[in-house]
Amino acid sequence: MADTLDDAAVAGRLRDLPAWERDGDLIRRTVKAPAFLAGIDLVGDVARAAEDADHHPDIDIRWRTVTFALTTHSAGGLTGKDFDLAAAIDRIAARHGAE
């Protein structure tokens, strides 16, 4: 099981991920895709990255708006895995033209 990060470590990691915000024991980011199908393709690519990392976000899709939420349920809070996947989501979103 991964170790949870303390508040200072979470704040430090969030400085490198300015599009993400903390909400208790999770981090969240919302993006707007250029079109509905682009958002679906984005989610598909995130799902593949999540499967490769064995770490899965909660995903909410509403037309072109996609929200990702990350926490490490097995650790009971935020771990490095959440921030690593958040960085991957940022890269994937940029490739799909999502802002």
Backbone as a ProteinNet text record, in pm:
[ID]
protein_1_A
[PRIMARY]
MADTLDDAAVAGRLRDLPAWERDGDLIRRTVKAPAFLAGIDLVGDVARAAEDADHHPDIDIRWRTVTFALTTHSAGGLTGKDFDLAAAIDRIAARHGAE
[TERTIARY]
84.8	0	89.3	51.6	127.6	102.5	204.2	190.9	119.5	29.6	-37.8	59.1	35.2	117.8	58.9	146.9	96.9	58.2	-2	-53.6	54.2	173.3	281.9	323.9	331.2	369.7	261.6	135.3	25.7	33.8	52.7	62.7	179.5	290.3	406.7	379.4	315.8	285.3	183.3	87.6	-12.5	49.3	158.7	225.8	270	301.3	342.6	223.1	101.9	-19.8	-124.6	-102.6	-188.9	-335.2	-366.6	-506.4	-585	-516	-579.5	-603.8	-712	-740	-769.5	-737	-761.5	-902.9	-966.4	-1097.8	-1093.3	-1048.5	-1033.3	-925.6	-964.4	-869.3	-861.5	-899.8	-885.3	-842.2	-794.8	-764.7	-855.3	-889.8	-988.8	-946.8	-978.7	-960.1	-1075.3	-1125.4	-1227.8	-1169.1	-1193.4	-1148.3	-1267.7	-1255.2	-1356.8	-1291.3	-1345	-1294.5	-1353.1	-1286.7	-1338	-1469.6	-1499.4	-1623.7	-1653.4	-1776.7	-1815.8	-1728.7	-1711.1	-1631.4	-1484.9	-1433.6	-1296.2	-1287.3	-1390.8	-1394.6	-1399	-1475	-1482.8	-1347.6	-1282.2	-1148.4	-1049.1	-1058.4	-974	-993.6	-1117.7	-1147	-1090	-1100.4	-1044.2	-893.9	-824.1	-678.5	-642.5	-719.1	-695.4	-720.2	-823.9	-853	-737.6	-678.7	-564.3	-444	-417.2	-305.9	-332.8	-457.8	-494	-476.5	-516.4	-502.1	-353.9	-271.2	-126.9	-67.3	-118.7	-67.7	-134.3	-235.1	-315.5	-366.9	-415.8	-469.5	-578	-699.2	-814.3	-886.4	-905.7	-976.3	-1127.8	-1197.1	-1340.5	-1355.1	-1443.4	-1459.5	-1606.4	-1634	-1769.4	-1769.1	-1855.5	-1863	-1998.2	-1994.2	-2116.6	-2093.3	-2141.3	-2122.5	-1974.4	-1920.2	-1777.7	-1695.9	-1761	-1693.7	-1665.1	-1538.4	-1496	-1424.3	-1468	-1404.9	-1338.3	-1214.7	-1136.8	-1114.1	-1130.4	-1102.4	-1012.9	-910.9	-813	-794	-787.4	-747.4	-702.2	-625.2	-583.1	-669.4	-777.6	-873.1	-806.4	-717	-653.8	-564.7	-516.2	-431.3	-511.2	-632.4	-715	-680	-626.7	-592.5	-509.1	-438.9	-359.1	-218.6	-174.3	-38.8	27.9	152.2	224.3	157.5	88.2	19.5	-84.1	-150.9	-252.9	-190	-79.1	-14.7	53.6	106.5	164.9	58	-58.3	-165.3	-222.7	-231	-278.9	-189.8	-58.5	33.6	11	-13.1	-41.2	-172.9	-273.7	-401.6	-381.9	-299.4	-270.3	-210.9	-115.7	-52.7	-154.2	-237	-336.8	-439.5	-485	-582.6	-525.9	-400.4	-337.4	-333.2	-301.7	-298.7	-435.6	-540.3	-676.6	-734.5	-654.9	-702	-801.7	-803.8	-895.7	-832.2	-913.8	-864.2	-935.1
-117.8	0	124	223.5	348.4	434.2	512.2	602.6	729.9	779	905	1020.6	1126.8	1246.8	1341.5	1411.6	1510.5	1637.9	1731.6	1853.8	1931.5	1939.7	2014.1	1946.3	1815.3	1742.2	1755.4	1750.2	1767.4	1906.5	2007.6	2145.4	2158.5	2096.4	2100.6	2034.5	1920	1849.8	1926.9	1992.9	2071.7	2192.9	2244.5	2357.9	2319.6	2192.2	2144.2	2109.3	2112.6	2077	2185.6	2304.8	2419	2403.8	2314.8	2296.7	2209.4	2148	2058	2130.7	2091.3	2148.5	2036.1	2064.3	1966.9	1984.6	1872.1	1870.1	1758.8	1792	1690.6	1591.1	1464	1357.2	1322	1417.2	1391.9	1518.1	1499.7	1612.2	1599.3	1715.7	1718.4	1818.8	1783.3	1874	1855.9	1967.1	1965.6	2024.7	1957.5	2006.1	2014.8	2099.5	2107.2	2063.6	1958.9	1907.5	1988.9	1990.9	2067.5	2013.9	1886.4	1825	1704.5	1659.4	1545.8	1423.7	1387.8	1268.6	1285.3	1407.4	1431.7	1404.1	1439.9	1410.4	1261	1189.2	1043.5	980.5	1027.9	977.6	1007.9	1126.6	1164.6	1066.3	1037	943.6	805.1	763.1	633.6	628.4	735	739	745	820.3	824.5	686	618.7	484.5	388.9	397.6	310.9	344.6	474.2	514.7	470.3	481.3	440	289.3	214.6	69.8	31.9	98.3	72.5	103.9	208.8	250.3	173.1	93.3	24.2	123.3	236	342.6	413.3	416.1	453.8	575.8	677.7	798.3	778.6	861.5	876.9	975.8	946.2	1029.7	1063.3	1191.3	1239.2	1308.4	1262.8	1318.8	1386.9	1512.3	1588	1666.8	1613.4	1664.6	1681.7	1803.2	1822.9	1842.2	1845.7	1871.1	1738.6	1717.9	1593.9	1630.9	1569.8	1593.5	1465.4	1479.9	1368.6	1392.9	1290.1	1298.1	1180.2	1209.4	1108	1102.9	983.7	955.5	810.2	774.8	635.5	573.3	509.4	453.8	355.6	272.3	170.1	230.6	353.6	420.7	517.6	546.7	638	784.4	819.9	959.8	974.3	1084.7	1117	1059.3	1000.9	945.2	994.4	959.9	995	941.7	827.4	770	866.7	940.6	1035.7	1147.3	1197.3	1308.6	1263.5	1142.4	1089.4	1072.9	1019.2	1003	1138.1	1232.8	1367.7	1429.7	1414.7	1468.7	1400.6	1270.2	1198.5	1247.4	1271	1322.3	1459	1544	1675.4	1660.8	1570.3	1548.8	1496.5	1402.9	1344.8	1450.6	1529.6	1634.9	1734.7	1770.8	1864.9	1806	1676.7	1611.5	1612.9	1612.3	1611.9	1752.1	1853.3	1991.1	2033.6	1962.6	1995.3	2101.4	2194.5	2303.4	2299.9
0	0	0	-76.3	-85.5	38.4	74.7	189.3	146.6	233.3	203.5	223.9	150.7	158.4	262	335.1	430.4	355.6	427.3	364.2	289.5	347	282	151.6	153.9	32.8	-75.3	-35.3	-130.8	-193.2	-110.7	-162	-258.7	-226.5	-315	-448.2	-445.8	-571.1	-653.6	-586.9	-659.9	-728.9	-678.3	-744.6	-885.1	-904.9	-1037	-1126.2	-1069.7	-1142.9	-1120.3	-1176.1	-1143.4	-1184.5	-1275.4	-1317.9	-1219.3	-1124.9	-1028.8	-897.8	-829.9	-698.2	-599.8	-476.7	-371.1	-317.4	-289.9	-225.8	-122	-2.5	102	67.1	57.2	28.6	-119.4	-205.2	-347.8	-419.9	-542.2	-630.5	-751.2	-808.4	-916.1	-1023.2	-1146	-1259.2	-1357.1	-1410	-1513.3	-1640.7	-1752.1	-1883.2	-1976	-2076.2	-2180.8	-2311.8	-2369.4	-2496.7	-2611.3	-2726.7	-2839.3	-2896	-2872.1	-2919.3	-2830.7	-2833.8	-2750.7	-2777.6	-2904.8	-2935.2	-2896.7	-2902.2	-2854.9	-2704.9	-2632	-2488.6	-2461.5	-2541.3	-2526	-2559.1	-2665.9	-2699.7	-2587.6	-2530.1	-2416.7	-2302.4	-2269	-2160.2	-2191.6	-2315.4	-2353.8	-2332.9	-2371.9	-2352.8	-2204.3	-2126.5	-1981.1	-1921.2	-1966.2	-1914.2	-1940.7	-2059.8	-2090	-2001.1	-1980.8	-1893.5	-1749.8	-1706.4	-1571.1	-1554.1	-1654.2	-1647.1	-1640.5	-1722.3	-1719.3	-1582.2	-1517	-1385.6	-1271.3	-1302.2	-1201.3	-1096.4	-1147.5	-1061.5	-1141	-1089.1	-1170.8	-1115.7	-1198.6	-1155.2	-1159.9	-1084.6	-1105.3	-1220.4	-1314.5	-1433.4	-1450.8	-1470.3	-1495.8	-1631.9	-1723.2	-1858.1	-1874.3	-1912.5	-1939.6	-2067.4	-2175.7	-2310.2	-2337.7	-2347.3	-2375.7	-2249	-2134.2	-2007.1	-1937.3	-1903.5	-1838.4	-1708.9	-1599.4	-1469.4	-1422.8	-1378.1	-1324.3	-1175.9	-1094.8	-951.2	-914.9	-836.6	-799.1	-648.7	-596.1	-459	-456.9	-357.9	-343.9	-235	-275.2	-179.8	-84	-135.8	-51.8	56.7	34.4	133.4	220.1	178.4	255.9	236.8	121.4	95.2	-30	-37	-155.5	-144.4	-254.8	-262.2	-389.8	-406.3	-527.6	-653.3	-642	-758.2	-814.5	-725.8	-771.7	-853.8	-808.2	-877.2	-1005.4	-1005.4	-1129	-1236.8	-1198.8	-1297.1	-1337.3	-1244	-1278.5	-1385.3	-1372.6	-1473.2	-1607.8	-1606	-1731.3	-1792.1	-1709.6	-1759.2	-1823.5	-1761.9	-1821.3	-1961	-1976.3	-2106.9	-2209.2	-2167.4	-2256.9	-2296.1	-2199.4	-2228.8	-2329.7	-2313.4	-2406.7	-2547.6	-2559.3	-2691	-2759.1	-2680	-2734.9	-2749.3	-2720.5	-2734.4	-2628.4	-2517	-2407.1	-2318.5	-2275.1	-2190	-2056.7
[MASK]
+++++++++++++++++++++++++++++++++++++++++++++++++++++++++++++++++++++++++++++++++++++++++++++++++++

